[in-house]
Amino acid sequence: MEKKKIPMLLLCLLIVAIFYFTPAPMGLEENSWHFLGLFIAVIMAVILQVMPLGAVCLIAIAIVAITGITTPQSSIRETQIKTLQTIVMQDQSNSHKAAMDKAIQEVSLAALVEANTQKGLKAEVEAITSSSLHKDLQITELSKLYTKKTSATQNKKLLAESKIKALNELALKIMPQKQIDEKVNNAISKLKSKTGIKDALSGFSNSLIWLIVVSIIVARGVIKTGLGERLAYYFISIFGKKTLGIAYSIVFSETVLAPVTPSNTARAGAIINPIVQAISRSFKSTPEDGTQGKIGTYLSLVNFQANPISSTMFITATAPNPLVVDLVAQATNMDIHLSWAQWALGMFLPGIAAMLVMPLVIYFLAPPEIKSTPNASEFAKGKLKELGSMKRSEKIMLGVFLLLLALWAGALGLLFGISLDATTVALFGLSLVLLSGVLTFGEVLAEKAAWNTLIWFSALVMMATMLGKLGVTQFLAEQLGILASIMGLGEISIMFFLAIAFLYAHYFFASTTAHISAMFFVFYSAGLALGAPPLLYAFIMITAGNVMMALTHYATGTAPVIFGTNYVSLKKWWGVGFVISVVDMIVMISVGLLWWKVLGFY
């Protein structure tokens, strides 16, 4: 690790320490609070780039496996109870079992009486305990009373701890406390070891992660064969007689390439950006000469701002989108699990509308000095001539490209009633690319971006899932809900309030993935808790979660690539980014509300 990164690492470790040594707030178990600290520290390490993203996430996986921190306290208490019961039941006599049941009953009743009394319910407690109800029924009534003042989770915790206390007292009649503790701690250690490694590696079995990994590999074929470059030049050759026409050629290229290019950085940075620079320089518009304003600034801004919009349109258009699908499914208890086709259908019209408006807005904000560009069309035609006729590999790649789109859109279902998972379709496409020789297995293994994605994506999905499993997201959503209630927000206004807050919080993030991992589930869950329509709210959050990439020169991987060409000043980048984020949200949500109503999403 670089020396300059050590203070940042220490900051992350300090975060973990703070959460470890401070008491958990009411409503959260101790290990849940500790895990939240670990999660925040991991996200901070990602934001501060303490180490490469994959390295940070591998370490996070190791920590979860080693510590067993994701083991729910309820499971630990159950293990304690089972172990103590085993010790106590070494005496198999019926009288001993009766004594055990009676001891548990007495301790549980006493604990509930004390807990409810501390909550100011003395009169209600006396009414129940002085009644003719059997003690089991008294426990039931006192539990209901305690749950109203706290929660069902707190009530279960109280009863479990009472049971542990009673069983421990009985176990002391059989063996000393030290021996009891050894048996209990050994059982807990085995549980944590088993749970830790299972949870740590759980993300690697997520099919959505594999969808992105395989799609990144398939996209390598689009770049390698030159198909992506050919498509971009083709659009420019048709529409490139005006600067605005070149802009729309960039937009069309982004839209066409988006479904099979899950790396938005590869799409705008590796495929389209070199073409934009080549066209700009052909018109003598270069930052070195101070002539970037001729056409280069405008085209670079369009190139970048088309990227967030195209990313909203397909699950496979950017790596974090499948994570959003997973988080929406978790938040709705699997009631909503967006398919590739449903996402594409829902976002197509809003995306197209934003794509049509965006170049015009930038034309006003950063007007190019050169308006007419007949040479651009000729330039593109010349490049197409250099590329020559489509090679066999390009034709195969185009065929696979179209086939994947058809299958993802559900063509087999419509024609033959056959349903295929989106990841299965991607694997089929990769198989065709390998069988045809467009890509070799060596090239698949060498696709570092894909395997890096597998590691960090699996870790972040795992951690986001564990936040839900440990009750952290529910707790945070409730706190946000309380804040929204204080502000008097309704089920409709809450959606827009939370979506806008989520979007502009991205000024503090240098990674879309980190932002979504840290905040999406909490904001989405809070909206649901306050009555937001689940499917409608999901699409509003999808929009915000991609539009936020428009804001800064570090907002997503594409940004530093294009900003680094020096065609756009920092002031211009941030100014245009903010305005476009507002325009994108207004256009996409306005069109979306009508379109989603037609589709029956709300």
Secondary structure, DSSP 8 states (H G I E B T S, - for coil): --GGGHHHHHHHHHHHHHHHHS---TTS-HHHHHHHHHHHHHHHHHHTTSS-HHHHHHHHHHHHHHH-TTS-HHHHHHHHHHHHHHHHTTS--HHHHHHHHHHHHHHHHHHHHHHHHHTT-HHHHHHHHTSS--HHHHHHHHHHHHHHHS-HHHHHHHHHHHHHHHHHHHHTTTS-HHHHHHHHHHHHHHHHHHHHHHHHTGGGG-HHHHHHHHHHHHHHHHHHHTHHHHHHHHHHHHHTTBHHHHHHHHHHHHHHHGGG---HHIIIIIIIHHHHHHHHHHTT--TTTT-GGGTHHHHHHHHHHHHHHHHHH-GGGSTTHHHHHHHHHHHTTTS----HHHHHHHHHHHHHHHHHHHHHHHHHHS--S--B-HHHHHHHHHHHHHH-S--HHHHHHHHHHHHHHHHHTTHHHHHH-----HHHHHHHHHHHHHHHTSS-HHHHHH-HHHHHHHHHHHHHHHHHHHHHHTTHHHHHHHHHHHHHHHTT--TTHHHHHHHHHHHHGGGG-S-HHHHIIIIIHHHHHHHHHTT--HHHHHHHHHHHHHHGGGS-TTSSTHHHHHHTTTSS-HHHHHHHHHHHHHHHHHHHHHHHHHHHHHTT--
